[in-house]
Amino acid sequence: MDIDPKLLDFCTTDKERQALEAIIEHGECRLADDALGYARSYSSAKLKQVKRKAAKAGYAPEASNMDGSAPVGFTVKRHSARFDKEGRAAGGWLISEPTKGQAWAALQEALEAMKGDITPCLPIPAPAQSNDDLCNLYTYSDFHLGMLAQEEEGGANWDIKIAEKTLIGSFGMMLEQSPPATRAVVNIQGDMLHSDGLLPVTPAHRHVLDQDGRFSRIVATAIRTIRALVAMALAKHDSVHLVICEGNHDEASSVWLRLLFAALYENEPRVEVNDSELPFYVFEWGEVMLGFHHGHKVKNEQLPLLFAAQFPEEWGRTKKRTVHCGHRHHVDEKEYNGVTVVQHPTIAARDAYAARGGWIADRAVQSITYSKKFGQVGRVFVSPEMLQAA
């Protein structure tokens, strides 16, 4: 029996190496068993075990020229073979994927990045004066932090640095132009993050995304910027209600963001984090009900009845009702029987997918001021052009 000496490189235990060396020396598994003093088939079983490990790492010359190897930290996911007309092996392909250990290490790196930028919140003094009748709603929909876009393709550049600068700058401009309301709702209307994990793909359909940087960097930037928004809002308003909606790009990330900020502000009485387990959120302000849904699960025209059924108590206590959504990256607003559905635009640039699909819309964010009794009483729009001119 001819044993490939290279298989010794894939032995991970002393017994495996001992068995293979005995087979190489004596030429047969039976003779190796006798020499080692083990029962029949012991050496044969060890040989098969090592061959499986080698094949998993991408080395199995007898299997259709599978004599490559997966990179360190990867394992073979699939092997495709090609044969000639005579049935002889004529080549093959190896497709590898990160091992569980490699994926876990990357996740640990992301978690370390999260912890590195999180420090205990210091108290922020409340404003000296505010209007008890008013609440300002600040909405960011489809911000796509971590997206990479080029001006030559979509009309404007977008990366992590541009996104952070745009977020902080536009929020400061909205705060400055909005009235001194006693209450603020900071509404992250879904798709705050462009991707939802270590791979730059959409969660549901695994569409490949143009991503700027490692996921750990995106996570750290998201935490830092949302904290900054809350801190800025607390400096102008007596209290802040934070909504982080689930989006189709960040289904999982929206969960840990909500839990993270709920824990971060659990001892801050001026901050409240909406902890809905469903992708539907509601906030009451006097006779006003504000609903929130990204728009990826339910169509706009179905939202009024859904919120009436999902939140009957809040519905019954209010007279002015608005449901806010996004997802489609452009403005749309329609009043149904007693409910207005507001579809928000995005201030993010167009990526390759949107540009090649021919979708064009004005980029903007807006704050809406609500009175406890009269409902909507004012709006402020901020565009990227306003930031550039400032």
C-alpha positions as CSV (number, residue, x, y, z in Angstrom):
1,M,0.0,0.0,0.0
2,D,1.4,3.3,-1.0
3,I,0.7,6.1,1.5
4,D,1.1,9.7,0.5
5,P,3.7,11.1,3.0
6,K,2.0,14.5,2.7
7,L,-0.9,13.1,4.7
8,L,1.3,13.3,7.8
9,D,0.9,17.1,7.6
10,F,-2.9,16.7,8.4
11,C,-2.4,14.5,11.5
12,T,-3.7,16.4,14.5
13,T,-3.0,13.7,17.2
14,D,0.0,11.5,18.1
15,K,-2.1,8.4,17.5
16,E,-2.9,9.4,13.9
17,R,0.7,10.1,13.1
18,Q,1.8,6.9,14.8
19,A,-0.6,4.8,12.7
20,L,0.3,6.5,9.4
21,E,4.0,6.1,10.1
22,A,3.4,2.4,10.8
23,I,1.5,1.9,7.6
24,I,4.2,3.7,5.6
25,E,6.9,1.5,7.2
26,H,5.1,-1.9,6.9
27,G,3.2,-1.3,3.7
28,E,-0.2,-2.6,4.9
29,C,-2.7,-1.6,7.6
30,R,-2.9,-5.2,8.9
31,L,0.9,-5.3,9.4
32,A,0.8,-1.9,11.0
33,D,-1.9,-3.1,13.5
34,D,0.3,-6.1,14.4
35,A,3.4,-3.9,14.9
36,L,1.5,-1.4,17.1
37,G,-0.3,-4.1,19.0
38,Y,-3.8,-2.9,18.1
39,A,-6.9,-4.8,16.9
40,R,-7.6,-5.2,13.2
41,S,-8.8,-2.1,11.3
42,Y,-7.3,0.4,13.9
43,S,-4.7,1.8,11.4
44,S,-7.2,1.7,8.6
45,A,-9.7,3.8,10.6
46,K,-6.9,6.3,11.5
47,L,-5.9,6.6,7.8
48,K,-9.5,7.3,6.8
49,Q,-9.8,9.9,9.5
50,V,-6.7,11.7,8.4
51,K,-7.8,11.6,4.7
52,R,-11.1,13.2,5.7
53,K,-9.3,16.0,7.4
54,A,-7.0,16.5,4.4
55,A,-9.9,16.6,2.0
56,K,-11.7,19.1,4.2
57,A,-8.6,21.3,4.0
58,G,-8.6,20.9,0.2
59,Y,-6.0,18.1,-0.3
60,A,-7.2,14.8,-1.9
61,P,-5.1,14.0,-5.0
62,E,-7.0,10.8,-5.6
63,A,-10.3,12.6,-5.9
64,S,-10.2,14.3,-9.3
65,N,-6.9,16.2,-8.9
66,M,-8.0,17.8,-5.7
67,D,-4.5,18.7,-4.7
68,G,-4.9,22.3,-3.7
69,S,-5.5,23.5,-0.2
70,A,-7.8,26.0,1.5
71,P,-6.3,29.1,2.9
72,V,-5.5,29.3,6.6
73,G,-8.7,29.9,8.5
74,F,-10.8,28.5,5.8
75,T,-12.4,25.1,5.0
76,V,-13.5,23.6,1.8
77,K,-17.2,24.2,1.2
78,R,-17.6,22.5,-2.2
79,H,-15.4,20.6,-4.7
80,S,-16.3,20.5,-8.4
81,A,-14.6,18.1,-10.7
82,R,-14.2,18.0,-14.5
83,F,-13.6,14.9,-16.6
84,D,-12.5,14.3,-20.2
85,K,-14.3,12.1,-22.8
86,E,-12.5,9.0,-21.5
87,G,-13.7,9.6,-17.9
88,R,-10.3,10.7,-16.6
89,A,-10.0,13.6,-14.2
90,A,-9.2,16.8,-16.1
91,G,-9.4,19.4,-13.3
92,G,-11.5,20.8,-10.6
93,W,-12.4,23.7,-8.5
94,L,-12.4,24.3,-4.7
95,I,-14.7,26.7,-3.1
96,S,-13.8,27.6,0.5
97,E,-15.4,29.5,3.3
98,P,-14.3,30.8,6.7
99,T,-14.1,28.2,9.5
100,K,-16.3,28.7,12.5
101,G,-13.3,29.7,14.5
102,Q,-12.3,32.4,11.9
103,A,-15.9,33.8,11.8
104,W,-16.0,33.9,15.6
105,A,-12.7,35.7,15.8
106,A,-14.0,38.3,13.4
107,L,-17.2,38.7,15.5
108,Q,-15.1,39.1,18.6
109,E,-13.2,41.9,16.8
110,A,-16.5,43.6,16.1
111,L,-17.6,43.3,19.7
112,E,-14.2,44.7,20.9
113,A,-14.7,47.7,18.6
114,M,-18.1,48.2,20.1
115,K,-16.9,48.1,23.7
116,G,-13.9,50.3,22.9
117,D,-16.1,53.3,21.9
118,I,-18.6,52.9,24.7
119,T,-18.0,54.8,27.9
120,P,-20.5,55.5,30.7
121,C,-22.9,58.4,29.8
122,L,-22.3,61.6,31.8
123,P,-25.4,63.7,32.7
124,I,-26.3,66.4,30.3
125,P,-28.0,69.5,31.7
126,A,-31.6,70.0,30.6
127,P,-32.4,73.2,28.7
128,A,-33.5,76.2,30.7
129,Q,-36.7,76.6,28.8
130,S,-38.9,74.5,26.4
131,N,-42.4,74.4,25.1
132,D,-44.4,71.8,26.9
133,D,-46.9,71.5,24.1
134,L,-44.4,70.6,21.4
135,C,-42.6,67.5,20.3
136,N,-40.0,67.4,17.5
137,L,-39.6,64.3,15.5
138,Y,-36.2,63.9,13.8
139,T,-36.1,61.1,11.2
140,Y,-33.3,59.3,9.4
141,S,-34.5,56.7,7.0
142,D,-32.3,54.5,4.8
143,F,-29.0,56.1,6.0
144,H,-27.0,53.0,4.9
145,L,-24.0,53.6,7.0
146,G,-21.1,51.6,5.6
147,M,-22.2,51.9,2.0
148,L,-19.7,52.9,-0.7
149,A,-20.9,55.1,-3.6
150,Q,-19.0,57.0,-6.3
151,E,-19.9,60.4,-7.8
152,E,-19.2,59.2,-11.3
153,E,-21.8,56.5,-11.0
154,G,-24.5,57.8,-8.7
155,G,-23.9,61.5,-8.6
156,A,-22.3,61.8,-5.2
157,N,-19.7,60.1,-3.1
158,W,-20.6,58.2,0.1
159,D,-18.4,56.4,2.6
160,I,-18.2,56.0,6.4
161,K,-16.5,59.4,6.9
162,I,-18.9,61.3,4.6
163,A,-21.9,59.5,6.3
164,E,-20.8,60.4,9.8
165,K,-20.1,64.1,8.9
166,T,-23.5,64.2,7.1
167,L,-25.4,62.7,10.0
168,I,-24.0,65.0,12.7
169,G,-24.1,68.1,10.4
170,S,-27.7,67.6,9.3
171,F,-28.9,66.8,12.8
172,G,-27.3,70.0,14.2
173,M,-29.0,72.0,11.4
174,M,-32.4,70.5,12.2
175,L,-32.0,71.2,15.9
176,E,-31.1,74.8,15.2
177,Q,-34.1,75.4,13.0
178,S,-36.7,73.5,15.1
179,P,-38.6,75.1,18.0
180,P,-37.5,74.5,21.6
181,A,-39.9,71.6,22.2
182,T,-39.9,69.8,25.5
183,R,-39.8,66.3,23.9
184,A,-37.7,64.9,21.0
185,V,-38.2,61.7,19.1
186,V,-35.0,60.5,17.4
187,N,-36.3,58.1,14.7
188,I,-33.8,55.8,13.0
189,Q,-36.3,54.7,10.4
190,G,-34.6,51.4,9.4
191,D,-31.6,50.5,7.2
192,M,-29.3,52.6,9.4
193,L,-26.6,50.1,8.5
194,H,-25.9,49.0,4.9
195,S,-25.0,45.4,5.8
196,D,-26.0,43.2,8.7
197,G,-22.9,41.1,9.4
198,L,-19.4,40.1,8.5
199,L,-20.3,39.5,4.9
200,P,-21.4,42.5,2.7
201,V,-24.7,41.0,1.6
202,T,-28.4,41.7,2.2
203,P,-29.8,39.4,5.0
204,A,-32.7,37.9,3.1
205,H,-31.6,37.5,-0.5
206,R,-27.8,37.6,-0.1
207,H,-27.3,40.3,-2.7
208,V,-23.7,41.5,-2.8
209,L,-23.3,45.1,-1.5
210,D,-20.7,47.8,-2.1
211,Q,-19.3,48.3,1.4
212,D,-16.8,50.7,2.8
213,G,-14.6,49.0,5.5
214,R,-14.8,46.2,7.9
215,F,-18.0,45.5,9.8
216,S,-16.4,46.3,13.1
217,R,-15.7,49.8,11.9
218,I,-19.3,50.3,10.7
219,V,-20.6,49.1,14.1
220,A,-18.3,51.4,16.0
221,T,-19.3,54.4,13.9
222,A,-23.1,53.6,14.3
223,I,-22.8,53.5,18.0
224,R,-20.7,56.7,18.2
225,T,-23.0,58.7,15.9
226,I,-26.3,57.6,17.5
227,R,-24.9,58.5,20.9
228,A,-24.0,61.9,19.5
229,L,-27.5,62.4,18.2
230,V,-29.0,61.6,21.6
231,A,-26.6,63.8,23.4
232,M,-27.3,66.7,21.0
233,A,-31.1,66.2,21.5
234,L,-30.8,66.1,25.3
235,A,-29.0,69.5,25.2
236,K,-32.1,71.1,23.5
237,H,-35.0,69.0,24.8
238,D,-36.1,67.9,28.3
239,S,-36.4,64.2,27.2
240,V,-35.7,62.0,24.2
241,H,-37.6,59.0,22.9
242,L,-35.2,56.8,20.7
243,V,-36.7,54.6,18.0
244,I,-34.4,52.2,16.1
245,C,-36.6,50.5,13.5
246,E,-35.8,47.2,11.9
247,G,-34.9,47.5,8.2
248,N,-34.4,45.0,5.5
249,H,-30.6,45.7,5.4
250,D,-30.1,45.6,9.2
251,E,-32.7,43.1,10.6
252,A,-30.3,41.7,13.2
253,S,-28.2,44.8,13.8
254,S,-31.4,46.8,14.7
255,V,-32.0,44.3,17.5
256,W,-28.6,44.7,19.2
257,L,-28.7,48.4,18.6
258,R,-32.0,48.7,20.5
259,L,-30.8,46.5,23.3
260,L,-27.4,48.2,23.5
261,F,-28.9,51.7,23.8
262,A,-31.6,50.5,26.3
263,A,-28.8,49.3,28.5
264,L,-26.7,52.3,27.9
265,Y,-29.4,54.7,29.1
266,E,-31.2,52.6,31.7
267,N,-30.1,55.0,34.4
268,E,-30.8,58.1,32.4
269,P,-34.4,59.2,33.2
270,R,-34.4,61.7,30.3
271,V,-33.9,59.0,27.6
272,E,-36.4,56.3,26.7
273,V,-35.7,53.6,24.1
274,N,-38.6,52.0,22.2
275,D,-38.2,48.2,22.9
276,S,-40.8,46.8,20.5
277,E,-40.0,43.2,19.5
278,L,-42.0,43.6,16.3
279,P,-41.0,45.9,13.4
280,F,-43.9,48.3,14.4
281,Y,-43.4,51.1,16.9
282,V,-45.7,53.7,18.4
283,F,-45.3,56.9,20.4
284,E,-48.1,59.1,22.0
285,W,-47.9,62.8,22.4
286,G,-51.2,64.2,23.9
287,E,-53.8,63.5,21.3
288,V,-51.2,62.5,18.7
289,M,-50.2,59.0,17.8
290,L,-47.0,58.5,15.8
291,G,-46.4,55.1,14.3
292,F,-43.1,53.8,12.7
293,H,-42.4,51.0,10.3
294,H,-39.5,50.8,7.8
295,G,-41.8,49.7,5.0
296,H,-40.2,46.4,4.0
297,K,-42.9,44.2,5.5
298,V,-46.2,46.1,4.9
299,K,-47.3,48.4,2.1
300,N,-48.1,52.0,2.9
301,E,-51.8,51.7,2.2
302,Q,-52.0,48.7,4.7
303,L,-50.3,50.5,7.5
304,P,-53.3,52.5,9.0
305,L,-55.5,49.4,9.6
306,L,-52.5,47.4,10.9
307,F,-51.6,50.1,13.5
308,A,-55.3,50.3,14.5
309,A,-55.3,46.6,15.2
310,Q,-51.8,46.3,16.6
311,F,-52.2,49.3,19.0
312,P,-55.9,49.7,19.8
313,E,-55.4,51.5,23.1
314,E,-53.1,54.1,21.6
315,W,-55.4,54.5,18.7
316,G,-58.4,55.0,20.9
317,R,-56.8,57.6,23.0
318,T,-55.7,59.8,20.1
319,K,-57.3,61.9,17.4
320,K,-54.3,62.9,15.2
321,R,-52.4,59.9,13.8
322,T,-49.4,59.6,11.5
323,V,-47.5,56.5,10.5
324,H,-43.9,57.1,9.3
325,C,-42.0,54.8,6.9
326,G,-39.1,54.8,4.5
327,H,-37.6,52.0,2.5
328,R,-38.3,53.4,-1.0
329,H,-35.8,56.3,-0.7
330,H,-38.2,59.0,-1.9
331,V,-41.0,61.2,-0.6
332,D,-44.6,60.0,-0.6
333,E,-47.4,61.2,1.6
334,K,-51.0,60.3,1.6
335,E,-53.9,60.7,4.0
336,Y,-56.2,57.8,4.6
337,N,-59.3,57.9,6.7
338,G,-58.0,59.7,9.8
339,V,-54.4,58.6,9.2
340,T,-51.5,60.1,7.3
341,V,-48.7,57.9,6.0
342,V,-45.5,59.8,5.5
343,Q,-42.8,58.1,3.5
344,H,-39.4,59.7,4.2
345,P,-36.6,60.4,1.7
346,T,-32.9,59.5,2.4
347,I,-30.0,61.9,2.7
348,A,-27.6,59.1,1.6
349,A,-26.1,59.1,-1.9
350,R,-27.2,56.5,-4.5
351,D,-25.2,53.3,-4.7
352,A,-24.5,51.3,-7.9
353,Y,-27.7,49.3,-7.5
354,A,-29.9,52.4,-7.3
355,A,-28.0,54.3,-10.1
356,R,-28.1,51.3,-12.5
357,G,-31.8,50.8,-11.7
358,G,-32.5,54.4,-12.7
359,W,-34.0,55.5,-9.3
360,I,-33.6,59.2,-8.7
361,A,-34.9,61.3,-5.8
362,D,-34.0,64.4,-3.9
363,R,-31.8,63.7,-0.9
364,A,-33.0,65.2,2.4
365,V,-33.9,64.6,6.0
366,Q,-36.7,66.4,8.0
367,S,-37.9,67.2,11.4
368,I,-41.6,67.5,12.1
369,T,-43.0,69.4,15.0
370,Y,-46.2,68.1,16.7
371,S,-48.5,69.9,19.1
372,K,-50.3,67.7,21.7
373,K,-53.7,69.0,20.5
374,F,-53.3,70.3,17.0
375,G,-51.0,67.6,15.5
376,Q,-48.4,68.7,13.0
377,V,-47.5,72.4,13.2
378,G,-44.2,72.7,11.4
379,R,-41.4,71.1,9.4
380,V,-37.7,71.6,8.7
381,F,-35.9,70.1,5.7
382,V,-32.2,69.8,5.4
383,S,-30.4,68.7,2.2
384,P,-26.8,67.9,1.4
385,E,-26.5,71.1,-0.6
386,M,-27.4,73.1,2.6
387,L,-24.6,71.4,4.5
388,Q,-22.1,72.2,1.7
389,A,-23.2,75.8,1.7
390,A,-23.0,76.2,5.5
